[in-house]
Amino acid sequence: MTDTNVIYTKNDIGKNLYRKKTYYTLVVEQEVLAKDKDEADNLFIDNGGINHSEITTQITEQKNGVETYYVDANWSDSDNTEYVGKVVYNEDNEYAKEDGDVEINASADETEINNNKE
């Protein structure tokens, strides 16, 4: 007997059961605030990625007799962690410190230590 999720009855005598495996590429791009690249990498490793318990047959189309037999997700590759910008006070607001007006500045030096924190 063959293991399948397709429901069949005596009315299906003579029909063939087919199975097709299709590979999809899923891209997950996440962001995190961290003091440096090493901390960011550790945060991504420990707290990011895919919740594998959500990779179930519910993510597939199943209609007109097509049933999902198996679903899986595997890590294959990732890019390097890339610097996007630094949280700084908004330079266009002279009261930024008092207002708590901050922004992400892509031009700010990644390695510069900001001593103006409050």
N, C-alpha and C positions, 0 to 999 in steps of 0.2 A: 504494500500500500504506500502511496506517495503522500508526503506531508504537504498540505496546501491550505490556504485560507479561502479558496474559491468554493462556493457551495454548488454542489451538483446533485442531480437526481437521475432516475431512470430515463427521464426525457432527454438527457444529454448523452445517451449511448451513442458512440461513434464519433463524438467530438474529441478534439485533442486539447491537452492542457499545455500552454506555453508559458515560459518564464523569461523575463528580460531584465537584466541588471543594467541600470543607467547611472552613470557617475556625474554628479553635479559639483561645481566649485562654489563654495560658500566663502564669502569674505566677511570677516568681522574686524572692524576698525574701532578701537577703543582709545579713550584718552584718560589721563590721570594727572593730578597735580602732585609733584614730588620735588624734593630739594635738589636731586641730580638724576642722571640717567640710570645709575645703578639702583637707586631706590625705586625709580619708575619701573625698571625691568622686574624687580622683585614683586612689586605690587601687581603688575600684569600677570606674572606667573602664579602668584598666590590667590588673586582675586578676580582675574579676568577670564576670557575665553568663553567656551560654550557650556551651558548647563546640559550635560549629556542625558539627563533624565527627561528632557523635553524632546529629544530626538526619538520620536515614536512614529507609528503609522499615521498618526493624526496630521502630520505635515504633508501627507501625500494626497493626490487625487485618487478617489476610488469610486467609480461609477460604471454603469453598463456592463457589469460582470467583472471588471478589473478590480482585483483585491491586492493589497500590499502584503508580501511575504516577509520582507526583511528590510530594516532601515538601520544605518550605522553612520557615524561621522568619525573621521580620523584626521589627526593633525598631520600636515605634510610639510609646511614651510611657513616662515614669517619673515617680514622685512625687519631691518634694524629699527630700534626705537629712535624716533626722530624728534628733535627739539622744535616746538611750535612757537613758543614765546614765554615771557615771564610776566607774572602778576605784578603790576606797578600802579602807583597812583596816577590818575588821569592828568597828564601834563597840560591839558587845555582848561583845567579847572583849578584856579588859584586856591580854592578852599577844599581841594580833594582830600587832604588828610582829615580835616574836620568833618567833611561829609561822608568819608569812607568810600569815596568814588574811585574805584579801581578798574583796571582793564588789563587785557592780555596784550602785551607789546611784543610783536614779532621781531622788532629791531633791537630789543634789549639784549645785552650780552648774557649768554647762558651761564657763564662761570662767575660773573660779577656778584659779589655778596652784597645784598641790600641791607644797609645799616639803618634805614629809615623806617623800619617796621614799627608798628604801634599796636 
